[in-house]
Amino acid sequence: LLKGGESVNFNLFDLFTQRKDASFAYDLDLIGGQQTQVYLKQYALNTCASFLARTVSQSEFKTKNSALYYKLNVRPNYNQTATSFWQELIFKLITDNEVLVVQDDTGDLLIADSYVHNVKAVYPDTFSGVVVNDYQFQRVFGMDDVWFIKYNNDNLTTYTNQLLSDYANLFSRMISFAMRNKQLRATVDFSGVTSFDSQTPKDDANGNKKENPAQKFIDKLFSAFRDNDIAIVPLQKGIKYDEVSSQYSGADQAFSDITAARKEAVDSVAEILGIPPALIHGAQAEVDQNQQELLNFCIAPLNQKIEDELNAKAVSQSSYDQDKVTVWGLNKPNALNLSDAIDKLVSSGVYNRDTVRSWFGDDPIPDGSGQKYYITKNYEEATKGGDNDDDSNSN
């Protein structure tokens, strides 16, 4: 340790040859923090994927096949509800760029953790080595036996990989700087101790190492300053404690810079996925416009991918008209918001009520009256005309 005004010529070789003069010092543990590597890729991707998973999981999968409806909307398997199942499926689809769903012998729908995709040129693809929760299926699944949804977003994969290589080290450096802000820095001078050798731990009779007295003192000193608001530590004879934190003149790393770096990473991934970044961060500005953009350009295409796969694999060609699946998510139009437009379309005779009901995912009117066309503001049948004044012509 240097004392005021003294200068020392440092020689790396001396560090190993002067063991006798400071033998105990090289046995002491350095007190410091472990640098944490923060991967922005996973943080940004998981944040956006979780947001989409929560949004899509609120969808309703409408079909007239009651057994299929129950599986899709109530209980896909013994261990998951429909909400948790669809959240996991969407999260895996976004983060892995694809997802595989298989059906076991009991008819349960299971999301595969890992599998081998055997791509064929002419024949249907197959999937082998399918693993679900540490259980590996021994059979090989054909493409017609599974649901296989591919996100096909190469931009997302490319960007997140680049993000990891370009920004992870920078972000970790910012964290490291921030952790050193206001850090307690001190030196302990043992030059007054009469014998350094007395501080060197000796082995006991069984050859076990004894605790180093100097290290024990430093540990207690550090714990006192770390754990107590007010710390008073008595110094032993010949030991000098000198705090040097006040001498640090480096610029502090503002925590807001770290937050801004994380936010920028999330915003970039959100834009690739079609999510307005303001919705991710809960901003209140232009909420309606951002929500509509999310539903139109992100949720609707994602629901369409799922709908196409379900109709291709879960519904036979012969029963398609009867059992086809329609996904109604948050992008489902609100009938109350469009009531004025509905009134004009029906009262003008352009569309009948069953057609309008189908736009909102509702079934036709059972008695068939929804197939009739109406005209005028009084909703008389088109064949009867409007209001009559005595024997005058119909409106």
Disulfide bonds with the S-S distance in Angstrom:
none
